[in-house]
């Protein structure tokens, strides 16, 4: 039992949260607030948030650079890559719209702190400037700055823009086998390892934050987290079981029942590993052998999707931003919602394809909405179980994208009907 506890981060997070809540319920708040030991408890939160701030810019930059440079050439980017990115953008937009619509249609969550208790937060757009031209002007002013200054100041929007432009420039200027691409891949692996080690410290931060909110808060944290988790699960299920299969049906003619029969193995692996990258070899095999996707298409679409296509992550981040904003008593204006929509899509593109990888991109969404970064530790309490379902939906989206993009290819148009008929016969 102890071995299982040491290896299971979700169990550690749950134990830390429950322990903090019980201690706060037993110890009178008058003994806590202002005491020296309470300052020590809060130090865990400060340290964890500081570590996240330290790496978030580098994580986003390297993830985007690797995703773009994995395309291989500007020719692929203009043809196959462009079609792939268009489809991935479409499904991500649908996922975010679904999440935001559902979150906004529900009754508001009860704040756990009053706004006056919040420290100074960073909001990309002032609530006073909600016109389209004002939003566009300020976005451009923030996006088009020196990348070094952007990294040092935490300007993630500028980091994203520079990474995309620089990635395209690398594809244009360098041969496919240039060592710089291996350097980017190696740095990305190292930074993701660092992020993983930081997340291992999350139980201490969760204990600190839950204890603080239980002592000073005004609402119920755990009951609202449970309802939030249920909402995200239902929305993820809708996107994965209805939206994506319907797109596949409309664009390729593939039967929904036959589709799920063919892709069940990679979906199960994605569910158990919570890693789209770890599922990639099996996804490529299934795409070629059971879906009839050409090797040239699967070798580009699926690796790119493992890095850049995160429908489940985009949905989760959009809903989580609204949930946390209401939990912290932050009034989201129309401008704030627009920023959440944009940043949820951008951050899902840069999310590492590993367990809890969405937490690095979540920081971009929180900063855009002016939500304190300590809110991430609250999400970690229930994020890991939800991550399994999100990853399965991400992989499903990758496989459907490979099927759709392969049919869009000029060489495939003549054989499209035959391919669909062969596929339907093979899996029936």
Residue pairs with C-beta under 8 A, 6 or more apart in sequence:
4 11
5 11
5 12
5 15
9 199
9 200
9 202
9 203
9 356
9 384
10 384
10 385
12 202
12 203
13 202
13 203
13 206
13 380
13 381
13 384
14 381
15 203
16 203
16 204
16 206
16 207
16 210
17 206
17 207
17 210
17 222
17 381
19 207
20 206
20 207
20 208
20 209
20 210
20 211
20 214
21 210
21 211
21 214
21 221
21 222
23 211
24 32
24 210
24 211
24 214
24 215
25 214
29 215
29 216
32 38
32 215
33 215
33 216
41 207
41 208
41 211
41 212
42 208
42 212
43 208
44 204
44 205
44 207
44 208
45 205
45 208
45 209
45 212
45 374
45 377
47 201
47 204
47 205
48 198
48 201
48 202
48 204
48 205
48 208
48 377
49 205
49 373
49 374
49 376
49 377
51 198
51 201
52 198
52 360
52 363
52 373
52 376
53 154
53 363
53 373
55 191
55 194
55 195
55 198
55 360
56 154
56 156
56 360
56 363
56 364
57 150
57 151
57 154
57 156
57 159
58 151
58 191
59 191
59 192
59 195
59 350
59 352
59 360
60 156
60 159
60 160
60 163
60 347
60 350
60 360
60 361
60 364
61 151
61 159
61 162
61 163
62 184
62 187
62 188
62 191
63 188
63 307
63 349
63 350
63 351
63 352
63 360
64 160
64 163
64 164
64 167
64 349
64 350
65 163
65 166
65 167
65 170
65 184
65 188
66 184
66 185
66 188
66 307
67 167
67 304
67 307
67 308
67 349
67 350
68 77
68 163
68 164
68 167
68 168
68 170
68 171
69 167
69 170
69 171
69 181
69 184
70 303
70 304
70 307
71 77
71 81
71 171
71 300
71 304
72 171
72 176
72 300
73 171
73 176
74 168
74 171
74 172
76 300
77 168
77 171
80 296
80 297
80 300
80 301
80 405
80 409
81 300
81 304
83 405
83 408
83 409
84 300
84 301
84 304
84 305
84 401
84 405
85 304
85 308
87 401
87 404
87 405
88 304
88 305
88 308
88 309
88 397
88 401
89 345
90 247
91 243
91 244
91 247
91 309
91 311
91 397
91 401
92 309
92 310
92 311
92 314
92 345
92 348
92 349
93 345
94 239
94 243
94 311
95 239
95 243
95 311
95 312
95 314
95 315
95 318
96 314
96 315
96 318
96 341
96 344
96 345
97 341
98 235
98 238
98 239
98 243
98 315
99 232
99 235
99 314
99 315
99 316
99 318
99 319
99 344
100 318
100 319
100 322
100 337
100 340
100 341
102 231
102 235
102 319
103 231
103 318
103 319
103 322
103 323
104 322
104 337
106 231
108 326
109 224
109 228
109 323
109 326
109 327
110 218
110 219
110 220
110 224
110 327
111 218
111 219
111 326
111 327
111 328
111 329
112 213
112 217
112 218
112 219
112 220
112 221
112 224
112 327
112 328
113 213
113 216
113 217
113 218
113 327
113 328
113 329
114 218
114 329
115 328
115 329
115 330
117 216
118 328
118 329
118 330
118 372
119 372
121 330
121 370
121 371
121 372
122 154
122 367
122 370
123 336
123 368
123 369
123 370
124 138
124 139
124 142
124 157
124 339
124 367
124 368
124 370
125 134
125 135
125 138
125 139
125 335
125 336
125 339
126 138
126 335
127 331
127 333
127 335
127 336
129 135
129 138
129 335
130 333
130 334
130 335
135 335
135 338
139 157
142 155
142 157
142 158
143 157
143 158
143 160
143 161
144 158
144 161
145 155
145 158
147 158
147 159
147 162
147 166
149 155
149 158
150 156
150 157
150 158
150 159
150 162
151 159
154 367
156 363
156 364
156 367
157 343
157 346
157 364
157 368
160 346
160 350
160 364
163 350
170 180
170 181
174 180
174 181
188 352
192 352
192 354
192 357
195 352
195 357
195 359
195 360
196 354
199 356
199 359
199 380
202 377
202 380
205 374
205 377
205 380
206 377
206 378
206 380
206 381
208 377
209 374
209 377
209 378
210 221
210 378
210 381
213 221
213 378
214 221
219 327
221 378
224 323
224 327
225 378
225 381
225 382
226 382
228 319
228 320
228 323
228 382
229 382
229 385
229 386
231 319
232 315
232 316
232 319
232 320
232 386
233 386
233 389
235 315
235 319
236 312
236 315
236 316
236 386
236 389
236 390
236 393
237 389
239 311
239 312
239 315
239 393
240 312
240 389
240 392
240 393
240 396
244 311
244 393
244 396
244 397
244 400
245 256
245 259
245 260
245 400
246 256
247 400
247 404
248 254
248 256
248 259
248 400
248 403
248 404
249 255
249 256
249 259
251 404
251 407
252 403
252 404
252 407
252 416
252 420
253 420
254 403
254 420
254 423
254 424
255 424
258 423
258 424
258 427
258 428
259 400
260 267
261 427
262 286
262 290
262 291
262 423
262 427
263 286
263 290
263 291
263 396
263 399
265 282
265 286
266 279
266 282
266 283
266 286
266 395
266 399
267 392
267 395
267 396
268 392
269 278
269 279
269 282
270 276
270 279
270 391
270 392
270 394
270 395
271 388
271 389
271 391
271 392
272 388
273 279
273 355
273 391
274 354
274 355
274 356
274 384
274 387
274 388
274 391
275 353
275 354
275 355
275 391
276 305
276 306
276 310
276 353
276 391
276 394
276 395
276 398
277 306
277 307
277 353
277 354
279 306
279 391
279 395
280 302
280 303
280 306
280 353
283 302
283 306
283 395
283 398
283 399
284 298
284 299
284 302
286 399
287 293
287 298
287 302
287 399
287 402
287 403
288 294
288 295
288 298
290 423
290 426
290 427
291 399
291 402
291 403
291 423
292 406
292 419
292 422
292 423
292 426
293 301
293 402
293 403
293 406
294 406
294 409
294 412
297 402
297 405
297 406
297 409
298 402
298 406
301 398
301 401
301 402
301 405
301 406
302 398
302 399
302 402
305 394
305 397
305 398
305 401
305 402
306 353
306 398
307 353
308 349
309 394
309 397
309 398
309 401
310 348
310 349
310 351
310 358
310 390
310 394
311 348
311 393
311 394
311 397
312 389
312 390
312 391
312 392
312 393
312 394
312 397
313 347
313 348
313 351
313 357
313 358
313 361
313 390
313 394
314 344
314 345
314 347
314 348
315 390
316 358
316 386
316 390
317 343
317 344
317 347
317 348
317 358
317 361
317 362
317 365
318 340
318 341
318 344
318 365
320 362
320 365
320 379
321 340
321 344
321 365
321 366
321 368
321 369
321 371
322 332
322 340
324 366
324 371
324 375
324 378
324 379
325 331
325 332
325 336
325 369
325 370
325 371
326 332
327 375
327 378
328 371
328 372
328 375
330 369
330 370
330 371
332 340
332 369
336 368
336 369
336 370
339 368
339 369
340 365
340 368
340 369
342 368
343 364
343 365
343 368
343 369
344 365
346 364
347 361
347 362
347 363
347 364
347 365
348 358
348 361
350 360
350 361
350 364
351 357
351 358
351 360
351 361
352 360
355 384
355 387
355 391
356 380
356 383
356 384
356 387
358 383
358 387
358 390
359 376
359 379
359 380
359 383
362 376
362 379
363 373
363 376
366 372
366 373
366 375
366 376
367 373
406 412
407 413
407 416
407 419
412 419
